[in-house]
Amino acid sequence: MITIIAFLILLTFLALIPVDQTGSLFLFSDKILHFSTFLILFFLVDKSFNGAKSWLTLGLLLSYGIILELAQSLTVSRSAEITDLLADFIGLLVYFLFAPRLIDRS
């Protein structure tokens, strides 16, 4: 539980601090970051709450992503992007759909 709280605080902080708008390391690097961050977030929630893979959990984590994007739209150096939210959702969905299959194989 402490890990999730720390991860959420870090994620929120990183999502809202001012950034240099000069560009990304490579094309779609920010989308890969969104995807992987939300996949890891779902993993942490799932492991902390002993199998919390449900549509409700998916919805709550996606709601957090929406709130982050809305908060970014209120900052000076950030903006809300639907493609960021889509990358968040895909990361959550990939974990939701494929984690049970990977766990069953091991």
N, CA and C atoms as an extended XYZ file, in Angstrom:
318
Properties=species:S:1:pos:R:3:atomname:S:1:resname:S:1:resid:I:1 pbc="F F F"
N         0.823       -1.198        0.000 N   MET     1
C         0.000        0.000        0.000 CA  MET     1
C         0.870        1.268        0.000 C   MET     1
N         1.931        1.252        0.800 N   ILE     2
C         2.833        2.400        0.851 CA  ILE     2
C         3.496        2.605       -0.511 C   ILE     2
N         3.798        1.509       -1.188 N   THR     3
C         4.415        1.600       -2.513 CA  THR     3
C         3.487        2.310       -3.491 C   THR     3
N         2.206        1.972       -3.450 N   ILE     4
C         1.237        2.603       -4.354 CA  ILE     4
C         1.129        4.095       -4.060 C   ILE     4
N         1.027        4.441       -2.787 N   ILE     5
C         0.907        5.850       -2.410 CA  ILE     5
C         2.145        6.625       -2.857 C   ILE     5
N         3.320        6.059       -2.615 N   ALA     6
C         4.563        6.717       -3.032 CA  ALA     6
C         4.607        6.866       -4.553 C   ALA     6
N         4.194        5.826       -5.279 N   PHE     7
C         4.190        5.870       -6.739 CA  PHE     7
C         3.214        6.934       -7.241 C   PHE     7
N         2.030        7.017       -6.631 N   LEU     8
C         1.038        8.015       -7.038 CA  LEU     8
C         1.530        9.440       -6.760 C   LEU     8
N         2.170        9.634       -5.606 N   ILE     9
C         2.714       10.957       -5.285 CA  ILE     9
C         3.795       11.335       -6.296 C   ILE     9
N         4.702       10.406       -6.566 N   LEU    10
C         5.764       10.659       -7.539 CA  LEU    10
C         5.184       10.934       -8.923 C   LEU    10
N         4.236       10.118       -9.342 N   LEU    11
C         3.619       10.276      -10.655 CA  LEU    11
C         2.910       11.625      -10.772 C   LEU    11
N         2.168       11.995       -9.740 N   THR    12
C         1.459       13.274       -9.750 CA  THR    12
C         2.451       14.433       -9.800 C   THR    12
N         3.492       14.350       -8.991 N   PHE    13
C         4.521       15.392       -8.985 CA  PHE    13
C         5.163       15.534      -10.362 C   PHE    13
N         5.582       14.418      -10.937 N   LEU    14
C         6.243       14.459      -12.244 CA  LEU    14
C         5.306       14.941      -13.353 C   LEU    14
N         4.021       14.633      -13.213 N   ALA    15
C         3.052       15.039      -14.232 CA  ALA    15
C         2.746       16.532      -14.184 C   ALA    15
N         2.997       17.161      -13.036 N   LEU    16
C         2.590       18.556      -12.884 CA  LEU    16
C         3.741       19.562      -12.808 C   LEU    16
N         4.975       19.085      -12.674 N   ILE    17
C         6.088       20.035      -12.615 CA  ILE    17
C         6.307       20.650      -13.994 C   ILE    17
N         6.802       21.875      -14.023 N   PRO    18
C         7.083       22.504      -15.323 CA  PRO    18
C         8.131       21.706      -16.098 C   PRO    18
N         7.943       21.645      -17.404 N   VAL    19
C         8.883       20.916      -18.256 CA  VAL    19
C         9.340       21.805      -19.399 C   VAL    19
N        10.479       21.460      -19.934 N   ASP    20
C        11.002       22.117      -21.120 CA  ASP    20
C        10.237       21.572      -22.322 C   ASP    20
N         9.711       22.419      -23.143 N   GLN    21
C         8.893       22.004      -24.289 CA  GLN    21
C         9.711       21.840      -25.571 C   GLN    21
N        11.012       21.604      -25.452 N   THR    22
C        11.853       21.514      -26.648 CA  THR    22
C        11.629       20.243      -27.451 C   THR    22
N        11.110       19.214      -26.833 N   GLY    23
C        10.848       18.001      -27.591 CA  GLY    23
C        11.197       16.753      -26.813 C   GLY    23
N        10.846       15.621      -27.383 N   SER    24
C        11.067       14.327      -26.759 CA  SER    24
C        12.378       13.721      -27.237 C   SER    24
N        12.790       12.687      -26.531 N   LEU    25
C        13.986       11.960      -26.944 CA  LEU    25
C        13.810       11.355      -28.324 C   LEU    25
N        12.637       10.770      -28.563 N   PHE    26
C        12.316       10.195      -29.856 CA  PHE    26
C        10.808       10.229      -30.031 C   PHE    26
N        10.356       10.010      -31.227 N   LEU    27
C         8.941       10.068      -31.543 CA  LEU    27
C         8.146        9.125      -30.647 C   LEU    27
N         7.105        9.600      -30.057 N   PHE    28
C         6.192        8.844      -29.194 CA  PHE    28
C         6.804        8.424      -27.860 C   PHE    28
N         7.945        8.992      -27.472 N   SER    29
C         8.547        8.588      -26.195 CA  SER    29
C         7.633        8.906      -25.021 C   SER    29
N         6.897       10.024      -25.093 N   ASP    30
C         5.990       10.343      -23.995 CA  ASP    30
C         4.817        9.362      -23.936 C   ASP    30
N         4.391        8.869      -25.081 N   LYS    31
C         3.285        7.893      -25.092 CA  LYS    31
C         3.745        6.553      -24.514 C   LYS    31
N         4.976        6.172      -24.811 N   ILE    32
C         5.534        4.942      -24.239 CA  ILE    32
C         5.647        5.089      -22.730 C   ILE    32
N         6.017        6.270      -22.276 N   LEU    33
C         6.103        6.540      -20.842 CA  LEU    33
C         4.726        6.456      -20.187 C   LEU    33
N         3.712        7.034      -20.812 N   HIS    34
C         2.346        6.943      -20.286 CA  HIS    34
C         1.894        5.484      -20.224 C   HIS    34
N         2.087        4.761      -21.315 N   PHE    35
C         1.701        3.350      -21.385 CA  PHE    35
C         2.352        2.548      -20.264 C   PHE    35
N         3.667        2.646      -20.147 N   SER    36
C         4.394        1.829      -19.168 CA  SER    36
C         4.091        2.249      -17.735 C   SER    36
N         3.913        3.539      -17.503 N   THR    37
C         3.607        4.018      -16.155 CA  THR    37
C         2.275        3.465      -15.668 C   THR    37
N         1.262        3.489      -16.507 N   PHE    38
C        -0.049        3.006      -16.079 CA  PHE    38
C        -0.103        1.482      -16.032 C   PHE    38
N         0.667        0.806      -16.853 N   LEU    39
C         0.782       -0.647      -16.741 CA  LEU    39
C         1.410       -1.005      -15.391 C   LEU    39
N         2.471       -0.306      -15.010 N   ILE    40
C         3.132       -0.544      -13.718 CA  ILE    40
C         2.197       -0.191      -12.570 C   ILE    40
N         1.449        0.896      -12.710 N   LEU    41
C         0.499        1.289      -11.663 CA  LEU    41
C        -0.536        0.193      -11.434 C   LEU    41
N        -1.081       -0.373      -12.499 N   PHE    42
C        -2.062       -1.455      -12.355 CA  PHE    42
C        -1.404       -2.673      -11.709 C   PHE    42
N        -0.178       -2.972      -12.098 N   PHE    43
C         0.560       -4.080      -11.489 CA  PHE    43
C         0.694       -3.868       -9.985 C   PHE    43
N         1.089       -2.672       -9.567 N   LEU    44
C         1.261       -2.389       -8.139 CA  LEU    44
C        -0.051       -2.521       -7.373 C   LEU    44
N        -1.128       -2.013       -7.953 N   VAL    45
C        -2.443       -2.130       -7.309 CA  VAL    45
C        -2.855       -3.591       -7.225 C   VAL    45
N        -2.664       -4.320       -8.299 N   ASP    46
C        -3.026       -5.736       -8.345 CA  ASP    46
C        -2.275       -6.534       -7.283 C   ASP    46
N        -0.980       -6.312       -7.182 N   LYS    47
C        -0.168       -7.066       -6.217 CA  LYS    47
C        -0.423       -6.618       -4.783 C   LYS    47
N        -0.676       -5.339       -4.574 N   SER    48
C        -0.909       -4.832       -3.219 CA  SER    48
C        -2.255       -5.264       -2.665 C   SER    48
N        -3.238       -5.393       -3.531 N   PHE    49
C        -4.578       -5.766       -3.089 CA  PHE    49
C        -4.945       -7.186       -3.489 C   PHE    49
N        -3.934       -8.008       -3.713 N   ASN    50
C        -4.121       -9.439       -3.933 CA  ASN    50
C        -5.157       -9.754       -5.010 C   ASN    50
N        -4.830       -9.401       -6.215 N   GLY    51
C        -5.694       -9.747       -7.341 CA  GLY    51
C        -6.813       -8.755       -7.563 C   GLY    51
N        -6.485       -7.474       -7.606 N   ALA    52
C        -7.502       -6.431       -7.764 CA  ALA    52
C        -7.785       -6.118       -9.231 C   ALA    52
N        -7.644       -7.120      -10.104 N   LYS    53
C        -7.912       -6.895      -11.524 CA  LYS    53
C        -9.421       -6.965      -11.747 C   LYS    53
N       -10.047       -5.811      -11.802 N   SER    54
C       -11.478       -5.759      -12.065 CA  SER    54
C       -11.763       -4.543      -12.936 C   SER    54
N       -12.960       -4.522      -13.489 N   TRP    55
C       -13.356       -3.372      -14.292 CA  TRP    55
C       -13.405       -2.119      -13.429 C   TRP    55
N       -13.778       -2.276      -12.152 N   LEU    56
C       -13.813       -1.138      -11.240 CA  LEU    56
C       -12.412       -0.558      -11.047 C   LEU    56
N       -11.435       -1.431      -10.825 N   THR    57
C       -10.050       -0.981      -10.663 CA  THR    57
C        -9.570       -0.284      -11.930 C   THR    57
N        -9.866       -0.874      -13.070 N   LEU    58
C        -9.498       -0.269      -14.349 CA  LEU    58
C       -10.109        1.124      -14.469 C   LEU    58
N       -11.378        1.240      -14.120 N   GLY    59
C       -12.065        2.531      -14.187 CA  GLY    59
C       -11.495        3.563      -13.227 C   GLY    59
N       -11.162        3.127      -12.017 N   LEU    60
C       -10.589        4.050      -11.034 CA  LEU    60
C        -9.219        4.556      -11.479 C   LEU    60
N        -8.397        3.658      -12.000 N   LEU    61
C        -7.068        4.064      -12.460 CA  LEU    61
C        -7.160        4.961      -13.696 C   LEU    61
N        -8.113        4.681      -14.568 N   LEU    62
C        -8.320        5.551      -15.723 CA  LEU    62
C        -8.821        6.922      -15.266 C   LEU    62
N        -9.664        6.941      -14.245 N   SER    63
C       -10.136        8.214      -13.687 CA  SER    63
C        -8.970        9.037      -13.155 C   SER    63
N        -8.021        8.369      -12.521 N   TYR    64
C        -6.818        9.056      -12.050 CA  TYR    64
C        -6.072        9.675      -13.234 C   TYR    64
N        -5.966        8.936      -14.331 N   GLY    65
C        -5.322        9.465      -15.535 CA  GLY    65
C        -6.053       10.683      -16.088 C   GLY    65
N        -7.379       10.636      -16.071 N   ILE    66
C        -8.182       11.775      -16.538 CA  ILE    66
C        -7.940       12.990      -15.646 C   ILE    66
N        -7.930       12.764      -14.335 N   ILE    67
C        -7.682       13.858      -13.390 CA  ILE    67
C        -6.299       14.467      -13.622 C   ILE    67
N        -5.302       13.617      -13.858 N   LEU    68
C        -3.953       14.131      -14.143 CA  LEU    68
C        -3.940       14.996      -15.401 C   LEU    68
N        -4.607       14.532      -16.444 N   GLU    69
C        -4.641       15.307      -17.689 CA  GLU    69
C        -5.364       16.635      -17.485 C   GLU    69
N        -6.459       16.618      -16.730 N   LEU    70
C        -7.174       17.867      -16.448 CA  LEU    70
C        -6.306       18.814      -15.628 C   LEU    70
N        -5.592       18.272      -14.656 N   ALA    71
C        -4.691       19.096      -13.840 CA  ALA    71
C        -3.572       19.682      -14.701 C   ALA    71
N        -3.068       18.898      -15.647 N   GLN    72
C        -2.021       19.408      -16.538 CA  GLN    72
C        -2.534       20.564      -17.390 C   GLN    72
N        -3.807       20.520      -17.739 N   SER    73
C        -4.363       21.604      -18.555 CA  SER    73
C        -4.430       22.920      -17.783 C   SER    73
N        -4.335       22.849      -16.467 N   LEU    74
C        -4.379       24.049      -15.637 CA  LEU    74
C        -2.994       24.627      -15.359 C   LEU    74
N        -1.951       23.944      -15.821 N   THR    75
C        -0.587       24.433      -15.605 CA  THR    75
C        -0.141       25.271      -16.798 C   THR    75
N         0.941       26.004      -16.595 N   VAL    76
C         1.454       26.883      -17.649 CA  VAL    76
C         2.235       26.113      -18.709 C   VAL    76
N         3.034       25.133      -18.280 N   SER    77
C         3.936       24.471      -19.232 CA  SER    77
C         3.469       23.090      -19.671 C   SER    77
N         2.294       22.695      -19.260 N   ARG    78
C         1.758       21.377      -19.646 CA  ARG    78
C         0.425       21.568      -20.349 C   ARG    78
N        -0.021       20.525      -21.002 N   SER    79
C        -1.343       20.559      -21.628 CA  SER    79
C        -1.950       19.165      -21.580 C   SER    79
N        -3.258       19.132      -21.578 N   ALA    80
C        -3.962       17.853      -21.611 CA  ALA    80
C        -3.975       17.344      -23.050 C   ALA    80
N        -3.695       16.065      -23.210 N   GLU    81
C        -3.718       15.467      -24.546 CA  GLU    81
C        -4.514       14.173      -24.504 C   GLU    81
N        -5.443       14.050      -25.413 N   ILE    82
C        -6.254       12.835      -25.486 CA  ILE    82
C        -5.378       11.628      -25.815 C   ILE    82
N        -4.303       11.842      -26.566 N   THR    83
C        -3.422       10.719      -26.903 CA  THR    83
C        -2.658       10.216      -25.672 C   THR    83
N        -2.367       11.115      -24.724 N   ASP    84
C        -1.761       10.673      -23.465 CA  ASP    84
C        -2.740        9.790      -22.701 C   ASP    84
N        -3.985       10.234      -22.658 N   LEU    85
C        -5.017        9.455      -21.970 CA  LEU    85
C        -5.230        8.109      -22.654 C   LEU    85
N        -5.174        8.090      -23.963 N   LEU    86
C        -5.298        6.837      -24.709 CA  LEU    86
C        -4.143        5.894      -24.376 C   LEU    86
N        -2.930        6.428      -24.282 N   ALA    87
C        -1.769        5.605      -23.915 CA  ALA    87
C        -1.921        5.067      -22.493 C   ALA    87
N        -2.453        5.894      -21.576 N   ASP    88
C        -2.729        5.436      -20.207 CA  ASP    88
C        -3.694        4.253      -20.241 C   ASP    88
N        -4.784        4.422      -20.991 N   PHE    89
C        -5.814        3.386      -21.071 CA  PHE    89
C        -5.263        2.098      -21.679 C   PHE    89
N        -4.477        2.210      -22.717 N   ILE    90
C        -3.914        1.013      -23.352 CA  ILE    90
C        -2.989        0.284      -22.384 C   ILE    90
N        -2.182        1.025      -21.617 N   GLY    91
C        -1.329        0.397      -20.605 CA  GLY    91
C        -2.146       -0.358      -19.570 C   GLY    91
N        -3.230        0.258      -19.108 N   LEU    92
C        -4.115       -0.405      -18.142 CA  LEU    92
C        -4.769       -1.639      -18.759 C   LEU    92
N        -5.251       -1.495      -19.983 N   LEU    93
C        -5.944       -2.591      -20.655 CA  LEU    93
C        -5.019       -3.768      -20.937 C   LEU    93
N        -3.798       -3.484      -21.341 N   VAL    94
C        -2.834       -4.560      -21.601 CA  VAL    94
C        -2.597       -5.362      -20.330 C   VAL    94
N        -2.401       -4.672      -19.210 N   TYR    95
C        -2.205       -5.412      -17.954 CA  TYR    95
C        -3.469       -6.197      -17.605 C   TYR    95
N        -4.623       -5.557      -17.722 N   PHE    96
C        -5.896       -6.190      -17.378 CA  PHE    96
C        -6.130       -7.460      -18.195 C   PHE    96
N        -5.829       -7.403      -19.476 N   LEU    97
C        -6.107       -8.540      -20.359 CA  LEU    97
C        -5.032       -9.618      -20.327 C   LEU    97
N        -3.773       -9.222      -20.214 N   PHE    98
C        -2.697      -10.190      -20.383 CA  PHE    98
C        -2.037      -10.668      -19.102 C   PHE    98
N        -2.151       -9.946      -18.014 N   ALA    99
C        -1.521      -10.388      -16.759 CA  ALA    99
C        -2.039      -11.748      -16.301 C   ALA    99
N        -3.348      -12.003      -16.351 N   PRO   100
C        -3.814      -13.333      -15.923 CA  PRO   100
C        -3.228      -14.458      -16.772 C   PRO   100
N        -3.076      -14.226      -18.055 N   ARG   101
C        -2.519      -15.259      -18.939 CA  ARG   101
C        -1.055      -15.515      -18.641 C   ARG   101
N        -0.309      -14.457      -18.360 N   LEU   102
C         1.112      -14.615      -18.047 CA  LEU   102
C         1.307      -15.297      -16.705 C   LEU   102
N         0.462      -14.988      -15.747 N   ILE   103
C         0.552      -15.605      -14.423 CA  ILE   103
C         0.193      -17.082      -14.500 C   ILE   103
N        -0.813      -17.429      -15.301 N   ASP   104
C        -1.221      -18.828      -15.451 CA  ASP   104
C        -0.122      -19.675      -16.081 C   ASP   104
N         0.718      -19.083      -16.915 N   ARG   105
C         1.788      -19.833      -17.581 CA  ARG   105
C         2.918      -20.184      -16.631 C   ARG   105
N         3.107      -19.371      -15.587 N   SER   106
C         4.251      -19.608      -14.694 CA  SER   106
C         3.940      -20.571      -13.580 C   SER   106
